[in-house]
Amino acid sequence: EENRECVMKASIILSTYNRPQALLTVLEALKLQTIQDFEVCIADDGSTKDTQQIIENFQQNSAFPILHAWQDDRGFRAASARNNAVRMSSGDYLLFLDGDCIPRPNWIQQHLTLSEKHAFVAGNRVLLDETLSHAIETHRIPFTDLFGLNVLRHKEHINRLIPLLKIPLGSMRKLKPTSWAKVRTCNLGIWRQDFLAVNGFDEAYEGWGFEDSDLAIRLINLGMQRKLGLFATTVFHLYHRENDRHLAGINRQRLEQRLQNKITLPEKGLL
């Protein structure tokens, strides 16, 4: 599954909102990556000063650049926040990660290995329960202890283990090249030029829901293929309560229109 493309640099587009300890845990995990030529651009959807302080403290001793793209808190505006961070970024390859998703040490390397122009790599996640997540965020146990996974699974602190296996799927990674279902920007890789070709996220999506599905649909409408990151790029998702979903119905209607009209450009995009 070796990638023949030469990736000069990756930009990690790291989303966050008022979860500074989770963000710190993810930044600490990025310090352990097997590849160190990357930058982190934090897509901040209006966090308070606590998050800014965490970022500034971490920047002082970080081996990789950390940029902070902040916007006013006017409700859930993840699409806009991520576009802000992409505008600030400079990498050839964009890796979208949420600030409550812990990457394993080979996460960047695996994504770059699978990277392919005119395709996007859709990764997945395993879920940690509230007890384990709280212990990790408060540093009662280091996140590296997640590698005692069988015990955690037995105690039901983690929902599944099979996705954490490393299995070379080869051509099977494109079994669903036009499927947009469950493409999540908590774990997604795409070449910058392909992201620009659809003019980024649609900032018309406000409130929880479907801004990542919309991106996937427009990429597919333009002829790009979905590539499965399964058994290669899985991340650990810290527990959080469900977001307010009162605008999900409106967002779903907008998504249905995308499916019908086959458009590739957003109402309000990156540029």
Contacts in CASP RR format, 6 or more apart in sequence:
PFRMAT RR
TARGET T0000
AUTHOR 0000-0000-0000
METHOD contacts of the structure
MODEL  1
EENRECVMKASIILSTYNRPQALLTVLEALKLQTIQDFEVCIADDGSTKD
TQQIIENFQQNSAFPILHAWQDDRGFRAASARNNAVRMSSGDYLLFLDGD
CIPRPNWIQQHLTLSEKHAFVAGNRVLLDETLSHAIETHRIPFTDLFGLN
VLRHKEHINRLIPLLKIPLGSMRKLKPTSWAKVRTCNLGIWRQDFLAVNG
FDEAYEGWGFEDSDLAIRLINLGMQRKLGLFATTVFHLYHRENDRHLAGI
NRQRLEQRLQNKITLPEKGLL
1 113 0 8 1.000
1 114 0 8 1.000
1 168 0 8 1.000
1 169 0 8 1.000
1 170 0 8 1.000
1 173 0 8 1.000
1 232 0 8 1.000
2 113 0 8 1.000
3 112 0 8 1.000
3 113 0 8 1.000
3 114 0 8 1.000
3 115 0 8 1.000
3 116 0 8 1.000
5 115 0 8 1.000
5 116 0 8 1.000
5 117 0 8 1.000
7 92 0 8 1.000
7 93 0 8 1.000
7 112 0 8 1.000
7 115 0 8 1.000
8 91 0 8 1.000
8 92 0 8 1.000
9 37 0 8 1.000
9 38 0 8 1.000
9 39 0 8 1.000
9 90 0 8 1.000
9 91 0 8 1.000
9 92 0 8 1.000
9 93 0 8 1.000
10 35 0 8 1.000
10 37 0 8 1.000
10 38 0 8 1.000
10 39 0 8 1.000
10 91 0 8 1.000
10 92 0 8 1.000
10 93 0 8 1.000
10 94 0 8 1.000
10 95 0 8 1.000
10 108 0 8 1.000
10 111 0 8 1.000
10 112 0 8 1.000
11 38 0 8 1.000
11 39 0 8 1.000
11 40 0 8 1.000
11 41 0 8 1.000
11 86 0 8 1.000
11 89 0 8 1.000
11 90 0 8 1.000
11 91 0 8 1.000
11 93 0 8 1.000
11 94 0 8 1.000
11 95 0 8 1.000
11 192 0 8 1.000
12 30 0 8 1.000
12 38 0 8 1.000
12 39 0 8 1.000
12 40 0 8 1.000
12 41 0 8 1.000
12 95 0 8 1.000
12 97 0 8 1.000
12 108 0 8 1.000
13 41 0 8 1.000
13 43 0 8 1.000
13 82 0 8 1.000
13 85 0 8 1.000
13 86 0 8 1.000
13 89 0 8 1.000
13 94 0 8 1.000
13 95 0 8 1.000
13 96 0 8 1.000
13 97 0 8 1.000
14 23 0 8 1.000
14 26 0 8 1.000
14 27 0 8 1.000
14 40 0 8 1.000
14 41 0 8 1.000
14 42 0 8 1.000
14 43 0 8 1.000
14 85 0 8 1.000
14 97 0 8 1.000
14 98 0 8 1.000
14 99 0 8 1.000
15 42 0 8 1.000
15 43 0 8 1.000
15 45 0 8 1.000
15 78 0 8 1.000
15 81 0 8 1.000
15 82 0 8 1.000
15 85 0 8 1.000
15 96 0 8 1.000
15 97 0 8 1.000
15 98 0 8 1.000
15 99 0 8 1.000
15 185 0 8 1.000
15 186 0 8 1.000
16 22 0 8 1.000
16 23 0 8 1.000
16 42 0 8 1.000
16 43 0 8 1.000
16 44 0 8 1.000
16 45 0 8 1.000
16 47 0 8 1.000
16 51 0 8 1.000
16 98 0 8 1.000
16 99 0 8 1.000
17 44 0 8 1.000
17 45 0 8 1.000
17 46 0 8 1.000
17 47 0 8 1.000
17 76 0 8 1.000
18 46 0 8 1.000
18 47 0 8 1.000
18 48 0 8 1.000
18 50 0 8 1.000
18 51 0 8 1.000
19 47 0 8 1.000
19 51 0 8 1.000
19 99 0 8 1.000
19 100 0 8 1.000
19 240 0 8 1.000
20 47 0 8 1.000
20 50 0 8 1.000
20 51 0 8 1.000
20 53 0 8 1.000
20 54 0 8 1.000
21 54 0 8 1.000
21 137 0 8 1.000
21 138 0 8 1.000
22 99 0 8 1.000
22 100 0 8 1.000
22 133 0 8 1.000
22 137 0 8 1.000
22 238 0 8 1.000
23 42 0 8 1.000
23 51 0 8 1.000
23 54 0 8 1.000
23 55 0 8 1.000
23 99 0 8 1.000
23 100 0 8 1.000
24 54 0 8 1.000
24 58 0 8 1.000
25 102 0 8 1.000
25 136 0 8 1.000
25 137 0 8 1.000
25 143 0 8 1.000
25 238 0 8 1.000
26 97 0 8 1.000
26 99 0 8 1.000
26 100 0 8 1.000
26 101 0 8 1.000
26 102 0 8 1.000
26 103 0 8 1.000
27 40 0 8 1.000
27 58 0 8 1.000
27 62 0 8 1.000
27 66 0 8 1.000
28 143 0 8 1.000
29 102 0 8 1.000
29 103 0 8 1.000
29 104 0 8 1.000
29 105 0 8 1.000
29 143 0 8 1.000
30 38 0 8 1.000
30 40 0 8 1.000
30 64 0 8 1.000
30 103 0 8 1.000
31 62 0 8 1.000
31 63 0 8 1.000
32 105 0 8 1.000
32 144 0 8 1.000
33 103 0 8 1.000
33 105 0 8 1.000
33 106 0 8 1.000
33 107 0 8 1.000
33 108 0 8 1.000
33 109 0 8 1.000
34 105 0 8 1.000
34 106 0 8 1.000
34 108 0 8 1.000
34 109 0 8 1.000
35 108 0 8 1.000
35 109 0 8 1.000
35 112 0 8 1.000
36 63 0 8 1.000
36 64 0 8 1.000
38 64 0 8 1.000
38 95 0 8 1.000
38 108 0 8 1.000
39 64 0 8 1.000
39 65 0 8 1.000
39 66 0 8 1.000
39 67 0 8 1.000
39 89 0 8 1.000
39 90 0 8 1.000
39 91 0 8 1.000
40 64 0 8 1.000
40 65 0 8 1.000
40 66 0 8 1.000
40 67 0 8 1.000
41 66 0 8 1.000
41 67 0 8 1.000
41 69 0 8 1.000
41 85 0 8 1.000
41 86 0 8 1.000
41 88 0 8 1.000
41 89 0 8 1.000
42 55 0 8 1.000
42 66 0 8 1.000
42 67 0 8 1.000
42 68 0 8 1.000
42 69 0 8 1.000
42 85 0 8 1.000
43 69 0 8 1.000
43 78 0 8 1.000
43 81 0 8 1.000
43 82 0 8 1.000
43 84 0 8 1.000
43 85 0 8 1.000
44 51 0 8 1.000
44 68 0 8 1.000
44 69 0 8 1.000
44 70 0 8 1.000
44 71 0 8 1.000
44 81 0 8 1.000
45 71 0 8 1.000
45 73 0 8 1.000
45 75 0 8 1.000
45 76 0 8 1.000
45 77 0 8 1.000
45 78 0 8 1.000
45 80 0 8 1.000
45 81 0 8 1.000
46 70 0 8 1.000
46 71 0 8 1.000
46 72 0 8 1.000
46 73 0 8 1.000
46 81 0 8 1.000
47 70 0 8 1.000
47 73 0 8 1.000
52 68 0 8 1.000
52 70 0 8 1.000
55 66 0 8 1.000
55 68 0 8 1.000
58 66 0 8 1.000
59 66 0 8 1.000
67 85 0 8 1.000
67 88 0 8 1.000
67 89 0 8 1.000
69 81 0 8 1.000
69 84 0 8 1.000
69 85 0 8 1.000
69 87 0 8 1.000
69 88 0 8 1.000
70 84 0 8 1.000
71 77 0 8 1.000
71 80 0 8 1.000
71 81 0 8 1.000
71 84 0 8 1.000
75 206 0 8 1.000
75 207 0 8 1.000
76 206 0 8 1.000
76 207 0 8 1.000
76 208 0 8 1.000
76 243 0 8 1.000
76 244 0 8 1.000
76 247 0 8 1.000
77 203 0 8 1.000
77 206 0 8 1.000
77 207 0 8 1.000
78 185 0 8 1.000
78 201 0 8 1.000
78 205 0 8 1.000
78 211 0 8 1.000
79 201 0 8 1.000
79 202 0 8 1.000
79 203 0 8 1.000
79 204 0 8 1.000
79 205 0 8 1.000
79 206 0 8 1.000
79 211 0 8 1.000
80 201 0 8 1.000
80 203 0 8 1.000
80 206 0 8 1.000
82 96 0 8 1.000
82 185 0 8 1.000
82 201 0 8 1.000
83 200 0 8 1.000
83 201 0 8 1.000
83 203 0 8 1.000
83 269 0 8 1.000
83 270 0 8 1.000
86 94 0 8 1.000
86 192 0 8 1.000
86 195 0 8 1.000
86 200 0 8 1.000
86 270 0 8 1.000
87 270 0 8 1.000
89 192 0 8 1.000
91 192 0 8 1.000
92 191 0 8 1.000
92 192 0 8 1.000
93 111 0 8 1.000
93 112 0 8 1.000
93 115 0 8 1.000
93 189 0 8 1.000
93 190 0 8 1.000
93 191 0 8 1.000
93 192 0 8 1.000
94 189 0 8 1.000
94 190 0 8 1.000
94 191 0 8 1.000
94 192 0 8 1.000
94 195 0 8 1.000
95 108 0 8 1.000
95 111 0 8 1.000
95 188 0 8 1.000
95 189 0 8 1.000
96 185 0 8 1.000
96 186 0 8 1.000
96 187 0 8 1.000
96 188 0 8 1.000
96 189 0 8 1.000
96 190 0 8 1.000
97 103 0 8 1.000
97 186 0 8 1.000
97 187 0 8 1.000
97 235 0 8 1.000
98 185 0 8 1.000
98 186 0 8 1.000
98 187 0 8 1.000
98 237 0 8 1.000
100 237 0 8 1.000
100 238 0 8 1.000
100 240 0 8 1.000
101 125 0 8 1.000
101 186 0 8 1.000
101 187 0 8 1.000
101 235 0 8 1.000
101 236 0 8 1.000
101 237 0 8 1.000
101 238 0 8 1.000
102 136 0 8 1.000
102 143 0 8 1.000
102 146 0 8 1.000
102 235 0 8 1.000
102 236 0 8 1.000
102 237 0 8 1.000
102 238 0 8 1.000
103 235 0 8 1.000
104 164 0 8 1.000
104 234 0 8 1.000
104 235 0 8 1.000
104 236 0 8 1.000
107 233 0 8 1.000
107 235 0 8 1.000
110 229 0 8 1.000
110 232 0 8 1.000
110 233 0 8 1.000
111 121 0 8 1.000
111 189 0 8 1.000
111 233 0 8 1.000
113 232 0 8 1.000
114 121 0 8 1.000
114 173 0 8 1.000
114 227 0 8 1.000
114 229 0 8 1.000
114 232 0 8 1.000
114 233 0 8 1.000
115 121 0 8 1.000
115 189 0 8 1.000
115 191 0 8 1.000
116 227 0 8 1.000
117 191 0 8 1.000
117 193 0 8 1.000
117 194 0 8 1.000
118 191 0 8 1.000
118 194 0 8 1.000
118 223 0 8 1.000
118 224 0 8 1.000
118 225 0 8 1.000
119 174 0 8 1.000
119 194 0 8 1.000
119 224 0 8 1.000
119 225 0 8 1.000
119 226 0 8 1.000
119 227 0 8 1.000
120 183 0 8 1.000
120 188 0 8 1.000
120 189 0 8 1.000
120 190 0 8 1.000
120 194 0 8 1.000
120 216 0 8 1.000
120 219 0 8 1.000
120 224 0 8 1.000
120 225 0 8 1.000
120 226 0 8 1.000
120 227 0 8 1.000
121 188 0 8 1.000
121 189 0 8 1.000
121 190 0 8 1.000
121 227 0 8 1.000
121 228 0 8 1.000
121 229 0 8 1.000
121 233 0 8 1.000
122 182 0 8 1.000
122 183 0 8 1.000
122 184 0 8 1.000
122 187 0 8 1.000
122 188 0 8 1.000
122 189 0 8 1.000
122 216 0 8 1.000
122 226 0 8 1.000
122 227 0 8 1.000
122 228 0 8 1.000
122 229 0 8 1.000
123 184 0 8 1.000
123 187 0 8 1.000
123 188 0 8 1.000
123 189 0 8 1.000
123 228 0 8 1.000
123 229 0 8 1.000
123 230 0 8 1.000
123 232 0 8 1.000
123 233 0 8 1.000
123 234 0 8 1.000
123 235 0 8 1.000
124 163 0 8 1.000
124 182 0 8 1.000
124 184 0 8 1.000
124 187 0 8 1.000
124 229 0 8 1.000
124 230 0 8 1.000
124 233 0 8 1.000
124 234 0 8 1.000
124 235 0 8 1.000
125 163 0 8 1.000
125 184 0 8 1.000
125 186 0 8 1.000
125 187 0 8 1.000
125 234 0 8 1.000
125 235 0 8 1.000
125 236 0 8 1.000
125 237 0 8 1.000
126 158 0 8 1.000
126 159 0 8 1.000
126 160 0 8 1.000
126 161 0 8 1.000
126 163 0 8 1.000
126 164 0 8 1.000
126 234 0 8 1.000
126 235 0 8 1.000
126 236 0 8 1.000
126 237 0 8 1.000
127 158 0 8 1.000
127 159 0 8 1.000
127 160 0 8 1.000
127 237 0 8 1.000
127 239 0 8 1.000
128 136 0 8 1.000
128 146 0 8 1.000
128 157 0 8 1.000
128 158 0 8 1.000
128 159 0 8 1.000
128 236 0 8 1.000
128 237 0 8 1.000
128 238 0 8 1.000
128 239 0 8 1.000
129 156 0 8 1.000
129 157 0 8 1.000
129 158 0 8 1.000
129 159 0 8 1.000
129 239 0 8 1.000
130 239 0 8 1.000
131 157 0 8 1.000
132 152 0 8 1.000
132 157 0 8 1.000
132 158 0 8 1.000
132 239 0 8 1.000
133 238 0 8 1.000
133 239 0 8 1.000
133 240 0 8 1.000
134 140 0 8 1.000
134 239 0 8 1.000
135 141 0 8 1.000
136 142 0 8 1.000
136 143 0 8 1.000
136 146 0 8 1.000
136 238 0 8 1.000
137 238 0 8 1.000
143 236 0 8 1.000
146 152 0 8 1.000
146 158 0 8 1.000
146 236 0 8 1.000
149 158 0 8 1.000
149 161 0 8 1.000
149 164 0 8 1.000
150 161 0 8 1.000
152 158 0 8 1.000
153 160 0 8 1.000
153 161 0 8 1.000
158 236 0 8 1.000
163 230 0 8 1.000
163 231 0 8 1.000
163 234 0 8 1.000
164 234 0 8 1.000
165 231 0 8 1.000
166 231 0 8 1.000
166 232 0 8 1.000
167 231 0 8 1.000
167 232 0 8 1.000
168 231 0 8 1.000
169 228 0 8 1.000
169 230 0 8 1.000
169 231 0 8 1.000
169 232 0 8 1.000
172 228 0 8 1.000
173 227 0 8 1.000
173 228 0 8 1.000
173 229 0 8 1.000
173 230 0 8 1.000
174 225 0 8 1.000
174 226 0 8 1.000
174 227 0 8 1.000
174 228 0 8 1.000
175 228 0 8 1.000
176 226 0 8 1.000
176 228 0 8 1.000
177 220 0 8 1.000
177 225 0 8 1.000
177 226 0 8 1.000
177 227 0 8 1.000
178 220 0 8 1.000
178 225 0 8 1.000
178 226 0 8 1.000
179 226 0 8 1.000
180 213 0 8 1.000
180 216 0 8 1.000
180 217 0 8 1.000
180 220 0 8 1.000
180 226 0 8 1.000
181 213 0 8 1.000
183 212 0 8 1.000
183 213 0 8 1.000
183 215 0 8 1.000
183 216 0 8 1.000
183 226 0 8 1.000
184 212 0 8 1.000
185 211 0 8 1.000
185 212 0 8 1.000
185 215 0 8 1.000
186 235 0 8 1.000
186 237 0 8 1.000
187 233 0 8 1.000
187 234 0 8 1.000
187 235 0 8 1.000
188 212 0 8 1.000
190 219 0 8 1.000
194 219 0 8 1.000
194 224 0 8 1.000
195 270 0 8 1.000
196 270 0 8 1.000
196 271 0 8 1.000
197 222 0 8 1.000
197 264 0 8 1.000
198 215 0 8 1.000
198 218 0 8 1.000
198 219 0 8 1.000
198 222 0 8 1.000
198 264 0 8 1.000
198 265 0 8 1.000
198 266 0 8 1.000
199 265 0 8 1.000
199 266 0 8 1.000
199 269 0 8 1.000
199 270 0 8 1.000
199 271 0 8 1.000
200 215 0 8 1.000
200 266 0 8 1.000
200 269 0 8 1.000
200 270 0 8 1.000
201 211 0 8 1.000
201 214 0 8 1.000
201 215 0 8 1.000
201 266 0 8 1.000
201 269 0 8 1.000
201 270 0 8 1.000
202 211 0 8 1.000
202 214 0 8 1.000
202 215 0 8 1.000
202 218 0 8 1.000
202 254 0 8 1.000
202 266 0 8 1.000
202 267 0 8 1.000
202 268 0 8 1.000
202 269 0 8 1.000
203 266 0 8 1.000
203 267 0 8 1.000
203 268 0 8 1.000
203 269 0 8 1.000
204 254 0 8 1.000
204 266 0 8 1.000
204 267 0 8 1.000
204 268 0 8 1.000
205 211 0 8 1.000
205 214 0 8 1.000
205 251 0 8 1.000
205 254 0 8 1.000
206 247 0 8 1.000
207 243 0 8 1.000
207 244 0 8 1.000
207 246 0 8 1.000
207 247 0 8 1.000
207 248 0 8 1.000
207 251 0 8 1.000
208 243 0 8 1.000
208 244 0 8 1.000
208 245 0 8 1.000
208 247 0 8 1.000
208 248 0 8 1.000
208 251 0 8 1.000
209 245 0 8 1.000
209 247 0 8 1.000
209 248 0 8 1.000
209 251 0 8 1.000
209 252 0 8 1.000
210 248 0 8 1.000
210 251 0 8 1.000
210 252 0 8 1.000
210 254 0 8 1.000
210 255 0 8 1.000
211 251 0 8 1.000
213 255 0 8 1.000
214 254 0 8 1.000
214 255 0 8 1.000
214 258 0 8 1.000
214 266 0 8 1.000
216 226 0 8 1.000
217 255 0 8 1.000
217 258 0 8 1.000
217 259 0 8 1.000
218 258 0 8 1.000
218 263 0 8 1.000
218 264 0 8 1.000
218 265 0 8 1.000
218 266 0 8 1.000
220 226 0 8 1.000
221 258 0 8 1.000
221 262 0 8 1.000
221 263 0 8 1.000
221 264 0 8 1.000
222 264 0 8 1.000
END
